[in-house]
Amino acid sequence: MADRTEPASAPPVMRKAKWRHVGPGIVVAATGVGAGDLVATLLAGSKFGYTLLWAAVIGCVVKIALAEAVGRWHLATGRTLFEGWRTLGAWTSVYFAVYVVIWGFVYGATAMSSSALPLVALFPDGPELKVWGILTGLVGLVFVWFNRYAVFEKVMTVLVGVMFVVVVYVAIRVSPNIGDAFAGLWPTLPDDSLLYTLGLIGGVGGTITMAAYGYWVNAKGWTDIGWLKVMRLDNRVAYLTTGIFVVAMLLVGAELLHATQLTLESGDKGLVDLGDILEERYGAATANLFLVGFFATSFTSLIGVWHGVSLLFADFVENVRGAGGGDGSAREVAAGSRERSLPFRAYLLWLTFPPMTLLWLDQPFAIVITYGVLGAFFMPFLALTLLWLLNTDRTPQQWRNGLLSNALLTVSGMLFIVLCVQQIRDLPW
């Protein structure tokens, strides 16, 4: 394959990175941090106190490296991520097709249930969980169906603001021990903490939606390498915000649960338990505020997946039909038209209606097992294929990985493989 470098006589004009440009990174970070991530972080804090704070910080660095690589691929090559995957062989298309169908079916039910839980707690005399779940799914469907990226980004930013303010407020409310918190920045591994540590580094904020970052970058109007500095600022701000968010939840777990030996129920219901604990300690107003933040966290993940993974699916269908883009001038148009395409809307419907059937099943065992196996493989797939794409002549020479990017992506890939193996081992075969 020939090296597709840009002509030396036409260096790109680099745009100046400004705060007003920030947007797609906030969207991808908020989508990746769901209720399950909050529970995982709380449990790590409740079990080990402040000791694993350093792992949360390293996790943010890992996500910055992954998202930067996705964005750089889109901007430097004039190709979408799925177009890049196709150059690696037909196996990537087969994997993605199987994965995205099964994952979407199960995730749809998970997102609707997670968004419904805080609403049931806030309105105990209202509809039951299944009804709230269906309503949140329908609201997400209508919102994404009738709005374009610009409106979607604004709403996501508002919800992120709610998440951020609420979680930081709760962290301050529990009066964390600042000295112990700073001590937790020194890397240590208590007994039986390895899996919790790996989960904090690799799990929080890491989902298929990281692959959607490049599509949101294009939808924003960033379509060539001249936007690289802007994209990098956007990415760093987003994951620094996420880092503060994750650290705040770990502080809550360490101070409110570890110090008092209180325990939470597993899964998203653990956040409802936390709401009860907050009400007992600090009153109904603090508890209700936390539940609002819980809803914002879950609903941003819902509409983020409804939008971002539908863009990925639409690009997949375009490429299978042989209608994929390939030059930067066409991608801004493609990013807008993709939101109105039949494949985009078909996947929206797939995420919304078939998963509603799972809300009536107590233990959809076989599907959950299949989802767990496939889901565990996506993040190593993303990290390792990015290494492949960004170190070969698929990427112009001057925009390929440097030593730092290669080191972070390699560490990420190995980390996600370990997490993948552990998740498969933990499944109830």
N, C-alpha and C positions, 0 to 999 in steps of 0.2 A: 504493500500500500504506500502510495507516495506521501511525502510529508506536505501537509497543507498549511504552510506558513504564509503569513501575510506579506505582501510586497514591502521591501525595505523602504521604498520611497513614500509609503503611506502609513506612517505610524499613527496609532489611534489617538484621538483627542480625549484625554482623561477628564471626566467631569469631576468637579470639586464635591467632595462628600459633605453634605449638610444634614442637619438634624431633621429638617422637614421632609427629607427623602425616606426616612425610616418607615417601614411598613410590612413588606413581605416576611422579614425575619420575625417580627412580632406574631404574625399569623402562624408561621410554622412552629414556633416555640410554644405558643398557646395551644395549638392543636395537639402537639405531642405530649403535653402534660395533662393527664386526665385524673379522674378520681382515684384510679388504681395506683398511680404514681404518688399521690398524696398519702394513701394508706401505707405504701411501701416505705416512704420516708418517715412517716410517723412511727411505724413499727421499728425502724432502725434506731430512731431517737429514743423510743421507749425501752429498747433492749440494751443499748450501749451508751446512752446519754449523748454527750457531745463528742465522743471519741472518733466517730466516723465523719466529722464535718469536712475533713480534707478530701474525702472521697466524692462528696457532692461538688466540691470545687473542681476536681479533676474531671468529673463527668461533664461539666459545662465546657471545659476546654476540648474534650472529645467531640461534643456536639458542634462546637464552633468549627472545628476542622472538617467534619463531615458536611455540614451545610455549605461551608465555603467551597469545598470541592464540587458539590452539586451545582452551585451558582456559577463557579468559574467554568465548568464544562459548558453550560448553556451559553454563556457570554463569549467564550473564546472560540467555540467551534461552529456556532450557527446551527447547532443540532440540539434536539431535546435529549433528555436522558434515555428515553426509550429507544430513540434512534441509535444512540451509542451502544446500548445493550444489544441491539440487533446485529451490530458489527462483530460481536463476540460469538455469534452462532445462534442457530435456531433454538437451542435449548433454553435460552433466556426468555423467548416468547412463550414457549410451552410452560415453563415454570410460572411466569407471570400470569398467564391465562388461568391456570389451575388455582394459583394462590389468590388472585384478586376476586374470583367468584366465591370461593369458600370463605375466605376471610371477610369479605363484605357481608355475607349472609349472617355470620355469627356476630361480627362487630356491630351491625345495625341494631340487633337486639340488646347488646351490651351497652351501647351508647344511649339508647332510649331508656333502659332501666336505670342507668346511672344518673341521667338527667331527671328522672322521675323521683328518685329517692328523697332529695332535699325538698321537693315540692310536697310530697306526702307528709314530711315532718313539719313543714311550714304551715300546711293546711290540713290538719288531722281530720277535719270534718268534711273534707272534699272527696274527690274521686279516689278509687283505689289505685295501686301502683300501675297496673296494666293500662288503665285508662290514661293516666298521666304520661306513661311511656309512649302510647300511641299519639297523644296530642303533641308531645315534644318532637316526635319524628315527623309529624305532618307540618308543624311550624318550620322545622329545618328544611323540609322539602320545598315548601312554598317560598321561603326566603331565598334559597339558593336558585330555584327555578326562575324567579322573576327579577333577580338582581344580578348585576355584573360585579366584576372584581372590585371596583372603586368603592361601592357601597358595602360590599362584603368586608373589605379591609377596615373601613371606618367602624362598623359594628363590632368586629373582632377587637379592635383597639380599645373601644369603650369597655367591653367585657373583660379584657385583660387588665384594664385599670381597676375595675371592681375587684377582680381576683387579687391583684397586687395589694391594694389598700387594705382589704379585709384580712388577708393572711399576715401581712406585716403588722397590722393593728393587734391581731390575736397574739402574735409572737411577743410584741411589746407588753401586752396585757398580762402575760404569764410571768413577766419579770425574769428574763433569762440571766444566768450568771455569766457576765461578759468575760471574766477571767478564764473560766472553764471553756467557754466558746473559742477563745483565741488558742487555748491549749489544744483544742480539737483540730486545729489546722496542721499540727505536726503528725505526719503519717505513722500510725500505729495500728496493729491488728490484734484486738482482744481475742480470746479463745472463742471458737465457733462463729467468728464474724466474717469469714472469707466470702461467703455467698451474699451476705448483706452488703458487703463492700463492693463486690462486683456488680450487684444489682443497682446500687446507688450510682456507680460510675457509668454503667452501660444502659440501665433500664429506664431511668427517669428522663422523659422527653424524647425517647428514641422509638419511632414507629415508622411505618411505610410513608407517613406524611413528610418525613425528611426528604424523600425523593420528589415530593411535590414542590419543594422550594424553588427549583429552577423554573417551573411553570408559573408560579406566582411572581417571580422576578420578571419573566417575559410579559405577564399580564399587566404588570406595573408600567410597562413601556421601556424597560431596560433590555435592550436587544443586541448590544455589541460590547466588546471588551472595554470600551470607553467608560462603561458603568462599573468597572471592577472595584474602584475605590469606594463608590457609593454602596455597592453590595456588601463589601467587607465591613463597613461601618454599620450598616443595617443588621448584619448577622451578629456582630459583636454586641451591639446594644441589646438585641433580642435575647441572647443567651446569658448575658450578664443579668438582665431582668429575671430570667428564669432561675439563674443561680441564687439570687436574693430570695426568690419565691421558695425554692427548695430548701435553702438554709433556714428560712423562717419556719417551715413546717417541721424540720428536724429539731429546731429549738423548742417548738411546742411539744413534740414528742418527748424530748429529753427532760423538759421542766415539768410538764403537766402529768406525764405518764411514768417516766423512769423514776422520778423522785418519789412518787406516791405508790408505785407498783400497781397502777391501774392497767387493765388490759382492754383491748378493743376486739370486736368481732372481726373475723377475716372478711376480705372483700370490701366493696364500697359501703356496706352497712356499717363498717367501722367508723366512717365519718359521721353517720347519724349518732353513733355512740358518743363520739367526741362532742357533738352538739349537746347531748344530754349532760356530759361532764361539765362543759362550759356553762350551761344554764345553772347547774348546781353551784358552781364556784363563783360565777361572775354575773349571773342574772339572765333573764330571758332576752334582753336586748342584744347582748354579746352573742348568745347562742343563735339568735335569728340572723344576726349579721353574718356569722360564720356560715350558716346554711345558704344564705344568698351567695356568698363567695363559692361555696361548694357547687351550687347550681351553675354559676358563671363558668367555673372550671370544666364541668361536665358538658355544658352546652357549647362552649367554644370547641371542644374536641368533636362534638357531633357535627356542627355545621362546617368545621374545618375539614373533616373527612368527607362530608357530603360534597364539598366543593373540590378539594384538592385531589382526592383519589378518583373522582369522576373525570377530572382533567387528564390524569394518567391513563384512565381507561379509554377515554376518547382518543388520545394519542396512539395508544396500542391498536385500536381499531383502524385509525387512519393508516398506520404503518402496515398492518396486515393487508389492507386493501391496496397498498402501494401508493398512497396519497400523502405520505409524510412530507414535511417541509424540508429544510436542509440549508436554506440561506437566511441569514439574519434579517434581511429586509422583509421576508415573508412572515417571520415569526410573530411580530406584533399583531398582524392581522389574524394569524392562526390562533393566537392566545385569546382574542376576543370572540372569534367565530366558534371556537371550540366550546365555549360556554353555552352556545345556542344550538349545538349539534345534537343529532339524534343519539349517538352513543353516550354523550355526556348525560343527557336526560334519561336514557334507558338505565344507566348505572345508578342514577339518583333514585329511580323507582325501585331498582333491585335492593338498594340500601334501606329503603323505607318499608315496603309492603311485605315481601316474603319474611323478613326477620320478625315481624309482628307475631307470627305463629309461635315463635320461641318464647314469647312472653307468657304463654299459657302452659309451657312445659317446665316442670320443676328441675329436671336434670336431663337436658338434651346431651347425653353422654358421648355418643359416637361422634357427633359434630364437634363438640368441645375438644375432644382428643385430637381430631384431625386438624382443627384450627390451631391448637397448641403446637403441634408438630410443624405445620407450615409456617406459622407466625414466628417460631423460634429461628427459622432460617433466613428471614428477610434482612435483618441488620448486618449479619456477616456477608450476605450476598451484596448488599449495597456498598459496604466498606471495601470489599475485595475487588468488585468490578470497577469501582472508582480508581483504585490503584492501577488496574489494568488499563483503563481508558486514558488516564492522565499521565502515564509514563510511556506511551507509545505514539506513533505518528498519527494516531487519530486526533491528537491535540497538537496545535502549532507549538513549535519548539519553545518559544519564549514564555508560553503559558502553562508548560508542564509542571509537575510537582517539583518542589525543592526538597531538601533533606528533611526539614521540619514537617512538611505536609506528608511526606512518605512515612516518617516515623510515627506520626499521630494516626494515620490511616492504618498502618500495619498493627500498631497496638490495639486500635479499635477493632480491627478484624479478628485478632486473636482473642480479645476480650469477649466479643460477641459469640465466637465459636464456643468458648467455655460456657457462657450463659446458655447457649443453645443446647449443648450436651446435658447440662444440669436440668434444664426445663424438661427435656425429653425423659430423663431418668426419673423425674418427679411425677410424671404422668401416670395415672392409675391404669396400667395396661391390663 
